[in-house]
Amino acid sequence: MPNDPFVILGIERGASQSEILEAYKKKREYYQAHVFDEGDAGADAARMLELLDNAYQDAMTYSHEHAAVGGTPDGGDFDLVKTAVREKHIDEAQKLLDDMYYRGAEWHYYQAVVFYEKNWLAESKKQLELAVDLDPSNDKYKRALENMKKKMDGTGAFSSGKEKGESFQGKQAGGQSSSYNPQHDAATERSYRQQQASAADGCCTACQCAICADCCCECMGGDLIRCC
């Protein structure tokens, strides 16, 4: 049985963290389906699951330790990406990401930002899922993914964010746009309906007064409303 984690996972040593994760999930799903098989087949599947778990951890550790050789672990270069996105230089932001060797959770988060700015929502969601898988404890990634799901489901404030020209980062930072307030919108709707009702009542009252005045004028020999 090989001891090299990359051989166990079936990937190259220079694989990115997302590639390591994908290989691990695919193989684990396969052996998980056979773990309850009878005889040696089930026992072998159980051993492979344990072996895969260790290989995944070792491969991720190796990837992180060697990231500084060819790139920058979640750090400074992302400030340039953030600036490019803020200034709407999306192609420049994509090039910065493409040039990065190390592609950890933060890389996938910013790739999601760029895809969102291109209005590629499905691709953006997939990148957010990778970011969450690589760093499950990161609230920023989880919040961004949850808001993206709401947008794609057509629910919540986020569903109309892109159409209003809101940026991905600004939207994720606060969870909701500062311009959107469900309670305010509900109050506005109630106010509008009340105004409509008041206007209708006002019209009715004005008509009643006019008819009454016409009757009075006719009694006195005049005619305010000539059609009746």
C-alpha positions, 0 to 999 in steps of 0.5 A: 500500500503506497504511503504518498498521499498524492498517490493515494488520492490519485493526483499530481504532487503540485495539485491545488487545494481544490484539486486535492479536495475534489479527488478526496471527495470522489474517492471517499464517496466510492469507498463509502458506498462499499464499506458495508459490503460483506467479507474482505470487500467491506473491510478493505473499503473501511481501511481505504476510508481511513487511509484517504482521510490521512492522505487528505490531511497530509496533502493539504498540509504539504500544499500549504507549506510549499505555497510560498515557493510559487505564490502567496498564501491567502495574503497581499495579492488579494488586496490588488484583486479587491482594488481591481474589482472595486474599480470595475477592472474585472479582466485585470482582477481575473489575470491577477487570480490566474497568475497566483500559484497558491489557490486556497479558500481565499483564492476561491472566494475572490474567484467567486467575486469576479464571476459574480461581477461577470454575472456568472452566478452558477460558477460563482456559487461553485467557487464559494462552495469550494471556499467553504469546503476548504475553510468550514469555520470561515463565516465570511465564506458561509455568509456569502454562500448563503446569500448566493443561494438566496439570490439563485432561489429568487428569495431575500434581499440578495435576489435583486442585488445584481440588478440594482448594481450592488457589488458582491463584496459590499453585499456580502459584508453586511448580509444585505444592501443598505438600500434594502429594508423589508420593513421599510418596503412593507410600510411604504406599500401600506402607505401607498394603499392608504393614500389610494384609499384616501384619494378614492374617498376624496373623489367620492366626497367631492362628487357627493358635494357637487351633486348636493350643490346641484340639487340646491341650485336647481331648487333655486332655479339654477343648474350646476351640473347640466347633464343631470 
